[in-house]
Amino acid sequence: MALILKTRGTSLERERLEVLLRRLPRTHALYKEVKEDFYNDSAGIGGEQRFDDYVAASRLPFPHIFLHNVSLKSLLPFQLDSLMITPWCIYVFEVKNMSGRLRFEQSPLQLIQTKEDGTIIGRKSPIEQIDTNEWLLEEWLRASGVHLPLRSVLVLSYLKQIPENVPATHTVLFSHQLPMFLNKIKSEKEILDFIEMTELANEILAAHSYYVPKPICSKPAYPIQAMIRGVWCAACDRIGMKRKYGTWHCPNCGEIDKNAHIQSIKDWHQLTGEPMTNKICRKFLQIEDRHLAKRLLGGMDLKKQGAYKGANYIIEARCSYLV
């Protein structure tokens, strides 16, 4: 039997970076760094999708359950790209999509990435990440009364990634090799039956906590005063839509969008994590009519606190912020 109990869902880190790229002036000292982070995050998502496609193409001869993008708390919070529960062990997959030459240094543990343009970057070693996650998952399982062996696999998304000095102690493969790797796994002595596997998977799901990044402007490098105000046009990726005849008009591309304010109000909450008052709404959306601001806020699925001039509106997060 095969089962995928948890898919990846939306990348909240990607959403955060998209807000930053919308609201941060291009002259800001960290704009290029944010753009690079966005491209890296996009590459990571692409690598995970490639992993999922190859997993979906595999037909395994043994019972298994896949869970993708799992965040748990043990001695420390930790995140797992993918895990596969089998009757005899749990396979933990770490997916990486980084271009260029990737040299695995052993002492100290570090990854040296040399990009195609010759840029050299020192990064945290995926081997260290794998070992740390394995330790924390083992502790989590032990606290839950589960004693099941763990086996970790580092998956590189594309052949253009050139790994060097890979330690023989760890399994490293390319994503296109996944179907063959998975089909070559031999069944071992059963520790869990499928019902017990499902119970374990559901226990992991119940303990999973969505990662919500801290508000962007909680970092001194990104003060709210530096952010560009106004209503964002999704059609041309510009800020500056104007309210006319009950809808929003973009002076740059001519787009008309009745609900363009919704994303901009969501931007405010991701930037600050704070409630939005009528006054803040007018200032952030660059409008003057307080009655219009009241209608716009009242028309969204927001939690309202207070009344009259003291009212404010909150987008409730799915969980508390992780440090």
C-alpha positions as MATLAB code, in Angstrom:
seq = 'MALILKTRGTSLERERLEVLLRRLPRTHALYKEVKEDFYNDSAGIGGEQRFDDYVAASRLPFPHIFLHNVSLKSLLPFQLDSLMITPWCIYVFEVKNMSGRLRFEQSPLQLIQTKEDGTIIGRKSPIEQIDTNEWLLEEWLRASGVHLPLRSVLVLSYLKQIPENVPATHTVLFSHQLPMFLNKIKSEKEILDFIEMTELANEILAAHSYYVPKPICSKPAYPIQAMIRGVWCAACDRIGMKRKYGTWHCPNCGEIDKNAHIQSIKDWHQLTGEPMTNKICRKFLQIEDRHLAKRLLGGMDLKKQGAYKGANYIIEARCSYLV';
ca = [
       0.000    0.000    0.000;
       1.154    3.542   -0.784;
      -0.025    6.794    0.703;
       0.945   10.471    0.613;
      -0.564   11.951    3.770;
       0.957   15.420    3.533;
       1.831   17.525    0.499;
       4.147   20.543    0.615;
       1.643   23.359    0.664;
       2.503   27.025    0.163;
       5.990   28.344    0.905;
       5.506   31.127    3.446;
       9.151   32.085    3.073;
       8.538   32.663   -0.629;
       5.517   34.840    0.176;
       7.669   36.857    2.591;
      10.343   37.424   -0.051;
       7.713   38.413   -2.622;
       6.399   41.081   -0.223;
       9.917   42.370    0.332;
      10.619   42.608   -3.395;
       7.345   44.502   -3.861;
       7.821   46.945   -1.018;
      11.576   47.431   -0.751;
      12.979   50.262   -2.889;
      15.451   49.003   -5.479;
      17.969   51.485   -4.095;
      17.887   49.748   -0.689;
      21.261   48.294    0.313;
      19.789   44.785    0.739;
      17.561   44.678   -2.352;
      20.010   42.571   -4.400;
      20.451   40.166   -1.473;
      16.676   39.743   -1.130;
      16.403   39.101   -4.870;
      19.116   36.441   -4.633;
      17.297   34.823   -1.691;
      14.096   34.807   -3.762;
      15.814   33.062   -6.682;
      17.369   30.525   -4.311;
      14.015   29.838   -2.663;
      12.389   29.442   -6.089;
      15.117   26.998   -7.082;
      14.513   25.060   -3.863;
      10.794   24.821   -4.584;
      11.570   23.648   -8.123;
      13.891   20.988   -6.751;
      11.252   19.741   -4.318;
       8.653   19.580   -7.101;
      11.076   17.540   -9.198;
      11.560   15.195   -6.229;
       7.782   14.816   -5.842;
       7.337   14.064   -9.555;
       9.917   11.268   -9.441;
       8.374    9.845   -6.271;
       4.945    9.872   -7.947;
       6.441    8.015  -10.914;
       7.790    5.236   -8.670;
       5.816    2.076   -8.006;
       7.210    0.547   -4.846;
       6.656   -3.102   -3.954;
       6.325   -2.472   -0.201;
       3.903   -0.490    2.011;
       5.001    3.094    2.552;
       3.696    6.507    3.591;
       5.172    9.812    2.416;
       5.002   13.074    4.349;
       6.410   16.235    2.766;
       7.626   19.425    4.425;
       7.226   18.450    8.071;
       8.147   20.832   10.912;
       8.475   19.357   14.413;
       9.797   20.423   17.798;
      12.165   18.209   19.759;
      15.110   19.591   21.718;
      15.062   22.219   18.943;
      12.593   23.000   16.147;
      13.515   21.180   12.913;
      12.170   20.798    9.397;
      12.217   17.743    7.132;
      11.867   18.053    3.353;
      10.345   14.578    2.973;
      10.121   11.384    4.945;
       8.958    7.907    3.988;
       7.646    5.533    6.643;
       8.144    1.851    5.848;
       7.394   -1.220    8.003;
      11.064   -1.455    9.086;
      12.458    2.120    9.106;
      11.961    5.764    8.215;
      13.784    7.263    5.246;
      14.499   10.995    5.590;
      15.161   12.919    2.358;
      16.930   16.279    2.194;
      16.500   17.973   -1.200;
      19.049   20.528   -2.433;
      19.080   22.632   -5.593;
      22.255   24.731   -5.645;
      24.127   25.406   -8.862;
      27.817   24.958   -9.602;
      30.464   22.910   -7.841;
      29.587   21.725   -4.356;
      32.577   20.678   -2.271;
      31.817   18.880    0.979;
      34.425   19.792    3.600;
      34.683   17.450    6.577;
      36.630   19.353    9.229;
      34.903   21.564    9.980;
      31.704   20.499    8.250;
      30.971   23.018    5.516;
      29.755   23.206    1.934;
      31.813   25.329   -0.443;
      29.710   26.381   -3.431;
      31.500   27.668   -6.528;
      28.991   29.218   -8.925;
      29.331   29.341  -12.697;
      30.500   32.972  -12.528;
      33.295   31.986  -10.148;
      31.631   33.298   -6.983;
      32.577   31.203   -3.940;
      30.133   30.916   -1.039;
      30.542   29.041    2.227;
      27.304   27.373    3.339;
      26.108   25.090    6.104;
      26.854   21.523    5.096;
      23.806   19.441    4.089;
      25.594   16.567    5.832;
      25.486   18.483    9.116;
      21.833   19.322    8.457;
      21.005   15.669    7.774;
      22.788   14.455   10.907;
      21.124   17.122   13.054;
      17.668   16.332   11.696;
      18.233   12.618   12.203;
      19.247   13.206   15.826;
      16.250   15.471   16.520;
      13.785   13.108   14.815;
      15.227   10.200   16.776;
      14.674   12.150   20.009;
      11.127   13.042   18.938;
      10.317    9.415   18.144;
      11.825    8.191   21.412;
       9.701   10.680   23.377;
       6.680    9.313   21.507;
       7.598    5.737   22.412;
       8.595    4.796   18.869;
      11.826    2.900   18.201;
      12.403    2.779   14.474;
      15.717    3.009   12.583;
      16.342    6.146   10.497;
      18.111    6.335    7.142;
      18.901    9.659    5.510;
      19.346   10.474    1.821;
      20.657   13.691    0.283;
      18.977   14.358   -3.064;
      20.540   16.779   -5.571;
      17.963   18.109   -8.006;
      19.946   18.416  -11.247;
      23.027   16.974  -12.955;
      24.420   20.507  -13.329;
      25.169   20.348   -9.612;
      28.687   18.927   -9.340;
      29.335   17.347   -5.929;
      32.941   16.903   -4.807;
      34.486   15.126   -1.838;
      31.165   13.516   -0.890;
      31.545   11.457    2.316;
      31.071    7.719    1.781;
      29.147    7.566    5.065;
      26.043    9.163    3.513;
      23.803    8.305    0.586;
      23.814   11.068   -2.043;
      21.996   10.810   -5.372;
      20.361   12.876   -8.115;
      16.586   13.185   -8.203;
      16.283   11.318  -11.520;
      17.877    8.336   -9.754;
      15.092    8.220   -7.152;
      12.802    5.687   -8.891;
      15.664    3.211   -9.262;
      16.884    3.839   -5.709;
      13.411    3.365   -4.241;
      12.666    0.248   -6.285;
      15.956   -1.349   -5.218;
      15.070   -1.041   -1.528;
      14.673   -4.557   -0.169;
      12.023   -5.398    2.398;
      13.348   -6.128    5.873;
      11.908   -7.551    9.070;
       8.636   -5.800    9.822;
       8.533   -3.608   12.925;
       5.245   -1.830   12.133;
       2.205   -3.054   10.212;
       0.352   -0.620    7.941;
      -2.133    0.370   10.636;
       0.736    1.227   12.996;
       2.501    3.100   10.184;
      -0.642    5.161    9.618;
      -0.964    5.851   13.335;
       2.645    7.090   13.426;
       2.087    9.271   10.356;
      -1.019   10.798   11.928;
       0.900   11.437   15.156;
       3.566   13.286   13.165;
       0.874   15.280   11.373;
      -0.747   16.213   14.690;
       2.616   17.478   15.978;
       3.464   19.339   12.767;
       3.581   23.111   13.179;
       3.450   25.450   10.196;
       6.477   27.688    9.956;
       5.478   31.353   10.001;
       8.366   33.771    9.562;
       8.618   36.679   11.963;
       7.245   39.993   10.657;
       9.603   41.413    8.059;
       9.959   44.775    9.763;
      10.926   43.162   13.072;
      14.441   43.229   11.597;
      16.154   46.620   11.953;
      17.388   46.337    8.352;
      13.797   46.555    7.083;
      12.028   49.423    8.886;
       8.423   50.000    7.893;
       9.327   53.617    7.080;
      11.509   52.331    4.216;
       8.711   50.342    2.576;
       6.890   51.616   -0.501;
       3.257   52.476    0.237;
       0.357   52.086   -2.161;
      -1.785   49.448   -3.880;
       0.118   46.827   -5.870;
      -0.873   45.922   -9.434;
      -0.477   42.190  -10.033;
      -0.592   42.687  -13.805;
       2.545   44.813  -14.128;
       4.112   44.347  -10.663;
       4.027   48.080   -9.917;
       2.721   49.932   -6.870;
       0.515   52.957   -7.368;
      -3.024   51.897   -8.366;
      -5.658   54.625   -7.993;
      -9.231   54.306   -6.754;
     -11.771   55.389   -9.376;
     -15.481   54.628   -9.726;
     -15.479   51.912   -7.063;
     -12.466   49.988   -8.339;
      -8.691   50.193   -8.697;
      -7.040   51.464  -11.874;
      -3.345   51.084  -12.698;
      -1.919   54.227  -14.355;
       1.049   52.218  -15.604;
      -0.610   49.368  -17.533;
      -4.310   50.203  -17.463;
      -5.299   47.141  -15.385;
      -8.651   47.359  -13.536;
      -8.992   45.250  -10.388;
     -11.792   45.635   -7.849;
      -9.926   43.646   -5.186;
      -6.362   44.891   -5.635;
      -6.313   46.284   -2.068;
      -6.544   42.793   -0.552;
      -2.953   41.772   -1.303;
      -1.662   45.161   -0.150;
      -3.438   44.811    3.209;
      -1.953   41.317    3.521;
       1.445   42.879    2.753;
       1.023   45.182    5.763;
       0.380   42.261    8.095;
       3.407   40.356    6.785;
       5.562   43.440    7.122;
       4.548   44.342   10.669;
       2.432   41.571   12.211;
       0.377   44.422   13.683;
      -3.343   45.207   13.453;
      -4.422   47.621   10.723;
      -6.443   50.628   11.811;
      -8.459   52.866    9.541;
      -5.734   55.511    9.710;
      -2.981   53.037    8.892;
      -5.074   51.647    6.033;
      -5.463   55.082    4.482;
      -1.772   55.834    4.852;
      -0.603   52.476    3.503;
      -3.038   52.307    0.564;
      -2.535   56.011   -0.164;
      -6.225   56.947    0.062;
      -7.941   59.777    1.946;
     -11.528   58.626    2.474;
     -11.930   57.021    5.931;
     -15.334   55.604    4.919;
     -13.714   53.866    1.954;
     -11.017   52.436    4.225;
     -13.725   51.142    6.587;
     -15.540   49.431    3.696;
     -12.354   47.864    2.338;
     -11.338   46.470    5.728;
     -14.866   45.369    6.596;
     -15.166   43.515    3.302;
     -12.211   41.231    4.082;
     -12.112   38.116    6.241;
     -10.316   39.866    9.110;
     -10.724   39.625   12.866;
     -12.130   42.937   14.088;
     -11.258   44.271   17.523;
     -12.889   47.306   19.090;
     -15.408   49.661   17.544;
     -15.735   53.057   15.950;
     -12.440   54.982   15.789;
     -10.751   52.421   18.039;
     -11.388   49.493   15.695;
      -8.522   47.517   14.237;
      -8.296   44.493   11.976;
      -6.049   41.442   12.210;
      -5.112   38.608    9.881;
      -4.736   35.676   12.252;
      -1.548   33.611   11.792;
      -1.838   29.836   11.637;
       0.607   29.415   14.511;
       3.031   31.282   16.706;
       6.292   32.525   15.237;
       9.285   30.212   15.433;
      12.565   31.653   16.625;
];
